[in-house]
Amino acid sequence: GSHAKPFMLSTQREESNCTIIHTHIMDDWMDCAFTCGVDCQGQGKYPCLQVFVNLTHSGQKALLHYNEEAVQINSKCFYTPKCRRDGNDLLNSALNIKEFFDHKNRTPFSCFYSPDNQSEDVILIKKYDQMVIFHCLFWPSMTMLGGALIVGMVRLTQYLFLLCEKYSTALRDEVSGKVPYVARNQFKLWSVGRSKGRA
């Protein structure tokens, strides 16, 4: 029934508040496949983090997922990381996320549930919100970075300018005998070139 529903239709979600009941990493790791070349598939495993929440408006216990996609890929786990041969760094990031939720304790946070099917799956971030969050976080930090770069460039330019001045005065003193001669020659060449152009 509900699995055949197109992706977009399943995203009619209402906002609610969630509180963490408990989180745990399942004993059995999930199998996954990764590509290691054109015709090569490797087998890997990843830890399945489960986050159980209480939906404030209904008091219902539900499994929390990162987003709609995470529900579709594996409805058991909070999210499905990119498959790798070595699962240890995947375990570390799963533990970090687990710790993040454990610290939330009884603090309510907003989450989204499907009112139409009394399903157990609740999501933390809607697809649309992901873009908004990305823009809210990413662009300001980019402009800040840009600003810092510009300031840095100006400082660097000033520094290089001072450096060049210091060196060129030192150089000028060193070769003060030769400079006028070179300059005169350059001017002669330039005037010759100009009269050629006129002819």
N, C-alpha and C positions, 0 to 999 in steps of 0.2 A: 504493500500500500504506500506508505509515506516515503519509502526510499526512492520510488520512481519519480517523485515530485521534482520538477526542474529546480536547479540551484537557486534561481532568483526568488521563486515563490516561497522557499523555505526561510527566507530572511525577514519575514514579517515578524519582528520581535519587539516586545514591549520592554521598557526599562524598569528595573526593579532594584532593590538593594540586596546584596548578599553579605553574609558573614561566614567566615571560615569555620567549618566543623572540625575537619582534620585533613592532613595531607599525608600521603605516603608514596613510596616508590615500590612498585610491585616486585615480588621476588623473581618472577619469571620475566626475563627481558624479551622484548619483541624482536622478531626477525625482520631484517630489511635488506634490500639489495642496493648496491651502488655500482656505477659503471667505472671501470678502470681502463678504458680504452674503447676502441670501436666495437669489437665483438666480445668484450670481456665484462662479465658481471661478477662482482664480489659479494660474498655474504657477510653481513654484519649484524650486530644486535644493538638495540638501544634501550635505555631504561624507561619504563613507563611511569611517569609522575601522575598521580591522581590527586585532584583537589576537590574535596567534598564541601559543598556550601549549603547554607540554609537560605531559602528564598524568603525575604522578610514578609512580603505581602500574603504569602500562602502558608508559610511555615514548612514548605516542602523541602525535603533533602534532595540535592541534585549534584551532578558532576559538572564541574566548571571546565570550560575549554577556552583556549586562547582566542580563537575566532571561528567563524563558520566553516572555514576550510579544515581546521583541526578536527571538527566534529565529523566531517565527511571522510577524512583520511583514516582516523582511528578514534571511534567514539568512546574508547576506554580511557584514553590518556588526555592530559591537559594540552599537550602539543606533541607533534612528531618532529624531532630534529632531523637535519640532513644526515643521511646514513654515512657512517665511516667504518673503516676496518677496525679501528681502535675505539672502543666505547668508553674509555676512561675519562676523556675530556667531556664527553656527553654526560657522563655521570656527574661531573663537577658542575656543569651548568644546570642540570636538573636539581642538584642539591642547593645551588644558589637560589633558584626560583622557589624551591620548597621553603627555604629559610625566609625568603621575602614574604611568603604567605603566612608562615608560622608567626612572624612578627605582627601581622595584621590582627591576629588574635580575634577579638570580638568587635573590631572596628568595621562598621558597614562600608561597603564600596559599591559603586553602581555596576550592574551587570544586566544582561539581556536574555529574556526567555521567550519561548514560543507559546503564546496563549492558545493557539488553535489545537496543537497536539500536546497532550499532557505529558510531554517528554521529559526525560531526566537531564537533558543537556541544556546548559546555560553557557552563554559566551561572555567573555570579558570585553572584547573589542569588536565592534561591527566593522565590516570591510570599509565602509565610507569613513568611519571615524579614524581608521588607520591612516588614511591619506591626510586627514585633518591634523592628526597628531604629528605625522611626519612633517607637514608644512609648519606647524606651530613650533616644533622643536628644531627642525633642520635648517630652515631658512634664516631665522635670527642668528643661529650659531654660525652659519655661513657668512652673513653680513658682518658679524663680529670679527670673524676670522679675516675677512676681506679688509676690514678697517685696520686690524692689527698688522696685516701685511703691508698696507699702504704706509702706515706710520713707520713700520720697519724699513721699508724701501727708502722713505725720506731720510730716516736716520742714516741708513747705509750710504745713501748718496752724499749726504753732508760729510760723513766720515771719509768716504773715498775722495771727495773734493778736497778736503783738508790735507789728506794724505798726498794727493797729486800735487797740490800747491807746495807742500813741504819738499817733495822730491824734485819738482821742476825747478824750484829756486836753487836747490842743492846742485842740480844738474847744470843750471844756467851758470852758476859760479864756476863749475868745473870746466865747462866747454865755452866759456865766454868768448874766447878767441875765435872759435870756428863759427859761432852762430850767425853773426852778421853776414859772413861770406855766403853761407848756405841760403840765407834769406834773399840776398841780392841775386843769386843765380836763379832761384825760383821765380823771382819777379821778372827777370829777363825772359825766361821760358814762357811765362804767362803772356807777356806783351807780344812776343813773337807769334804765339798761337792766336792772339786776337787779330793781328794784322793779316794773318793767313785767312782767317775767317771772313775778313772784310773784303778781301780781294775777289 
